[in-house]
Amino acid sequence: MGLGLDSSAYLLEAQRYLPDSAFRLALLAFINIPVIAVVLNVLRQLLLPRNPSSPPEVFHLIPFVGSAPGYGNDPIAFLESCRKKHGDVFTFTLLGRKMTVALGSAGNNFVLGGKVAYLSAEDAYTHLTTPVFGKDVVYDCPNEKLMEQKKFIKFGLSMDNMRAYVGMIENEVSRFLRKEPSFRIFQMNDINEWGQFDVLKVTQEITILTASRTLQGKEVRANMDATFAQLFTDLDGGFTPLNFMFPNLPLESYRKRDRAQKKMAEFYINIVKARKEGTSMNDEPDMISALMGQTYRNGTQLPDHEIAHIMIALLMAGQHTSSATAAWALLHLADKPDVAEELYQEQIEQFSNPDGSLRLPTYEELKSLPILDSVIRETLRMHPPIHSIIRYVRDDFVVPGTLSAPSKDSQYVVPKGHYVLASPAVSQVDKMLWLQSEEWIPSRWTDPEGQAQKAFKQYSDENGEKIDYGFGAVSKGTESPYQPFGAGRHRCIGEQFAYLQLGIVISTVVRSIEMRIPGGVPPPNYHVCFDRLTSIRNTNPSVDHDYTPKAASDDHISP
Ligand code: HEM
């Protein structure tokens, strides 16, 4: 163990005043502090009687660090193995934080349906999100204010806007395929050669281009190739597990995050100002125009800086989630060319023009394509980009009897200051609920009698119990074993937009190229936040593909 220079100097100074043997003893004790801490921690867990109202604790060696390595390496495997040992409710230590996990449908309901007085998302996330989004929005404000902000955002996601976004997204994806160098064989229309592309890099670029062309607005899209992309990268560097554990460290990545946040906020504020002054060239529907002029219930207008910070929040919320989902979908389609072919045939049947070319779907048509829908749903089932949903416990919280019931007269209590964690990702691959849960089988979603349909009915906004938390009625969905967009008051409002974006991206790619991945779909790498929490192990996963535009030729070449 290394001692810092200051500590050694202090110890040498101390030696002058202590008898030699006492000094040796003190030095030994000091060096052995970590060992002693580990031993005491182990003895505490093995010997001290457990409080019957505390959920079982996951055994760990090192205090403070706790189960961070196990959870960090593979959260799903970690949670599943703890579940086998302890049942649906247990507590583990994560870098000094006590996390009480509640699994299964009842666990999801307990965490996602919990009352704000007891369970708080803002107290759990604000230290990570506020330095990135900025002040006064999302988790840097009371929950009622967030609910109003979600209502404002929904104006930018109206049906009319969604209809307008279809063509814009298709346009961006097609242009990307035509211009991106890794698609050069496709651009040359060479049907005999296979090329490669880095699937995550491509979906990240397509996602930011399509989001900026639609929600973010013309000004953002126009700046995407220059300053904006760098600002985005620096800001994104503030969304790592290190930032989650330590909100502020004297590191360059933190300084870059703070500088980028300021500049990006100024960028949006200037757009708002220009639009107010009538000097903007923008003539299309987007989120900024939807947010401008919104008024809180107390009569206050949504200030410019809040519009800017909401725009940053939306950019970050949609980027990693959608790009990771698109990447997984393309990888699975490359692995299962028969499904890709079904998808392609669905496009041909629905959208063929008399001259053999394919026309653009309308927003309504896009929503009623069973195979495309199943591909997206199945990808989100196996690879939900957010695998753990966390809340801070504001007051001692009794775990409902159905979930814990350690004995007839006592129930588990999660104390104030702990965190609770739900993992829809665990229920979505639960072997007890899903047949061949670890297999990517889109057709499970078209079986009218299957578990998938049942889960979706409980979750979907068209069915099930509805609640209005302040941003319009949404299905409660907290008990469904399928919750890729969360549930309850913090449920995602970007779901419809994500489906639209993913639908157009996937169908445009499938219309244009044929894909193969000889080594099979790589396992996830959970070492980094959001997309990376769910992302592809190899940072440079390549997909072999035939770039033949399918509408032009039916000769699909195998590698
Ligand atoms: C919330 C997933 C895309 C905006 C959430 C939550 C999940 C989620 C699981 C709940 C978080 C929690 O309860 O703590 C996804 C997935 C997406 C996606 C899987 C794409 C595949 C988007 C997009 C936008 C967006 C495109 C913006 C247009 C939001 C917002 C919230 C949210 C504003 C609400 C946060 C809250 O109330 O606490 N999302 N999201 N998301 N998402 Fe998404």
Boltz pocket constraint, residues with backbone or C-beta under 6 A from the ligand:
constraints:
  - pocket:
      binder: B
      contacts: [[A, 121], [A, 146], [A, 150], [A, 215], [A, 313], [A, 314], [A, 317], [A, 318], [A, 319], [A, 321], [A, 322], [A, 325], [A, 384], [A, 385], [A, 386], [A, 389], [A, 390], [A, 483], [A, 484], [A, 485], [A, 486], [A, 487], [A, 489], [A, 490], [A, 491], [A, 492], [A, 493], [A, 494], [A, 495], [A, 497], [A, 498]]
      max_distance: 6.0
